[in-house]
């Protein structure tokens, strides 16, 4: 019994240490995916999933309670914020007189990221919605068990 | 005319839904946002209807992807009518539900799902792409699952499970039919499909595919052998939800049928006979189902099934005048059906039950409300100056002209049974003396604050006035239906508007 508990603590130590390094790396990777996507276009959905995996890992290593504490706001409110961003990115071309959801490109390309269009804004919205949904589901389940 | 405005009502409901998410737990704020959103969406729909009437078709190629490759949104007269009806009913039910639903249900995100549902309905009415139509159907179905099951009691879950299973089956058949259609034509745009399907040599395969669509939409609109889920699902949820379901959800199936069988497929002799047979059976079984039911809600649920038969009958005749009758009947039916469910909800608030044997003396206790209720109930039957009369008589005439006497007989029987059932509801619930003395505890309605009473009664009175207006100025509605029917019988105009004049 005593031995088991020691083992558990040992496991946690390894997991926690690796999580401390993996969390920023995974989030960096998710932002890379957000900008690069699968084949060059945006990858809001995969990026969002990778980012939420990072937080899931953190909640395994520590506890869901401590993961929630990292967020200034409840993860639930990331969902409508992301949806609003998607909505506005669709509305942007309408203001310029194109059909809804057309991609508008900004005239100058940005350093490192390259050409910037409204599709990226849409992807950022998707990224946030995915993180919000996954974390909300996860924390709701872990609260109830 | 190419315009972004066609998406405005859809986006308005989406925006309202998103804003509601920010106020997840605040009941009062949610109510206010929902009413404001519904009102603005209603005004946008009104403007869109007016634009469609003055400019003809409105189209939009989403994201600048030209048809047939991208998703097209198109509004013709039929779509514009449906959009306006949806906006009207959603405004009425939205106001009604602020008072009739309890707080815990609103905390579960009722208004968010409600706006999502309406968004799906509007999308289904406006899309010009068969796969996109499927997606909007899914949006509607998923929202309606949630509305049906939230706060579920055992009885409610039973109906919901039937509803979920049948609609899943419908979706599978719908998707299969789309797959086959894509396999034989290589396109999903409705206008482009119309051109390509006409060139397919294997007409047998086309007929089979069209019937798969008929089965899929038949499940959703509850035609004869596939309707059994409806009466068990529609009488359990709160009346605000039943109102929007009864008014609009089955009509979405009817709309999809009309769209598919006027633009993509031109029905052959076999299909028309099948429609007539299904119509007769739907009318008769729906009518028979109403007779021995004691609960008002169950009677109304069976009446939905019965009246779907009118639409299928019109499609079986497949003449321009039959389509005029269908469109007119659609206008009447959406408004009156949702209104009768709201009335049944108010009766529940007054007497705690919708069982006709335990109701009574509503006329004595609430004379003004009973008058409005009578107006609505008898519009449903179609007593001459009220709205149901004109489309029914039009359909009877057309059936008589086509010498389809069996169908005519079924239509008349269904109408008489409707009359019988409505008169029975009137005499049992409103007229006769109450079987037991009404104690103050039962009467929830009196305990509502004044604003709550207004929110319950105003939508009912408003929709009652609309149905009265339809009956009294039937001439202008006849012209409107004729315009829609003309467009349905001449799909070339639709195709030209989507694909441009390059054909």
Interface residues (C-beta under 8 A of the other chain):
Chain A: X76 X77 X79 X80 X83 X84 X87 X90 X91 X94 X98 X99 X100 X101 X102 X103
Chain B: X2 X4 X7 X11 X14 X15 X18 X19 X21 X22 X24 X60 X61 X62 X63 X64
